[in-house]
Amino acid sequence: MEKDLRTTYMGLDLKNPIIAGSTGLTGNIDSLKNLEEEGVAAVVLKSIFEEEIFLEHEALLNQDDPFGSKREQLDYMDMQIRKDNIDRYVKLIKQAKKELSIPVIASINCAYTTGWLSFSKELEVAGADAIELNMFFSPSDIKTNSTDIEKLYFDVINKVGSSVTIPISLKISYHFTALGNTIMKLSESGIKGMVLFNRFFSPDIDIDTMSVKPSFVLSDPSEIGKSLRWVALFSEKAGCDICASTGIHSGDAVIKQLLAGAKAVQIASVLYDKKRGIVKDILNKIESWMTSKSFAAIDDFRGRLAVKKDDDPALYERSQFMKYYTK
Ligand SMILES: Cc1cc2nc3c(=O)[nH]c(=O)nc-3n(C[C@H](O)[C@H](O)[C@H](O)COP(=O)(O)O)c2cc1C
């Protein structure tokens, strides 16, 4: 019997729980169409980056201009560059909405300021079904303390929230001093979804050229542990839907995240690794597992291994730890 793989995520109806996360593969219409053909239930577009706009402007400003005579002209160009970048993004959203039948989630990478975020409305008008805020403020900045960094998250949510009516989700990293407390507060700030977690490229060092190089661009399946733990701890307690991300490379991994209580999952690296066929493999695995366990729909088992609303997460963690170490 065919299984019912439908789910909802921040009010969006999804035909199955698999969302293509934001990567280069979600930045052009041809590969978006491939992803839909492969079977994903929604796509998060490649993020529009504040730095793209900011750095382009800086490069121009740094050109030789001893008397600053270019400044006025550059202020105008700055506006133009922003406009061109946003126009390109708006065009991608419109194309995606026209050519795909699955939900299209726009993604904004927020790094420094909130001033530029008023353009979010344009993403909504272009037809985006939701906006994912991909947020990371570097903890390596020694002048900013944790309270100030955390405040920025709420500032961004408020700024975008006051510009749009479509659902907003927040994609965060696990680099917070009090992660549980922060997840709870953010989840109750008006957002409809939270993605746990983003993954950042780590630097490596090339010992031949003695230079820094990017490394570990794609995740490994063993990296699922962190998100699995925090999804299980907060899927029932959080004030918004939880979407799992990082290290999800197989049907088994998706089933684990659903048992932990995720409403949906995002996959990224595995789409680069295996290319065609992986989404179908994952969906087949979920269906065959559901058959073996006599489940007809995702809701029959979602959250079975989540920490219950009134349970103490610290106790749950402690008991898992004790089980392992007293064996
Ligand atoms: C090549 C590449 C480009 C990415 N670009 C973005 C991006 O623009 N915005 C974003 O929020 N995440 C971006 N990510 C992060 C992924 O969306 C995802 O959160 C991360 O890779 C963890 O999921 P995974 O283990 O399935 O790869 C990128 C990842 C890769 C591998």
The ligand as a Gaussian input file, in Angstrom:
#p B3LYP/6-31G(d) Opt

LIG

0 1
 C       28.231000      24.385000      -1.780000
 C       27.340000      24.825000      -0.654000
 C       26.761000      26.093000      -0.698000
 C       25.941000      26.514000       0.357000
 N       25.352000      27.755000       0.298000
 C       24.481000      28.124000       1.283000
 C       23.776000      29.352000       1.216000
 O       23.911000      30.153000       0.276000
 N       22.909000      29.649000       2.212000
 C       22.685000      28.800000       3.278000
 O       21.860000      29.111000       4.157000
 N       23.347000      27.629000       3.375000
 C       24.223000      27.281000       2.403000
 N       24.872000      26.070000       2.486000
 C       24.630000      25.217000       3.686000
 C       23.588000      24.145000       3.390000
 O       22.336000      24.709000       3.047000
 C       23.388000      23.222000       4.606000
 O       22.858000      23.964000       5.692000
 C       24.683000      22.582000       5.085000
 O       25.476000      22.152000       3.986000
 C       24.382000      21.380000       5.981000
 O       23.567000      20.422000       5.322000
 P       24.204000      19.091000       4.655000
 O       24.884000      18.346000       5.733000
 O       23.026000      18.371000       4.068000
 O       25.163000      19.560000       3.626000
 C       25.705000      25.648000       1.459000
 C       26.287000      24.359000       1.460000
 C       27.090000      23.942000       0.432000
 C       27.692000      22.566000       0.489000

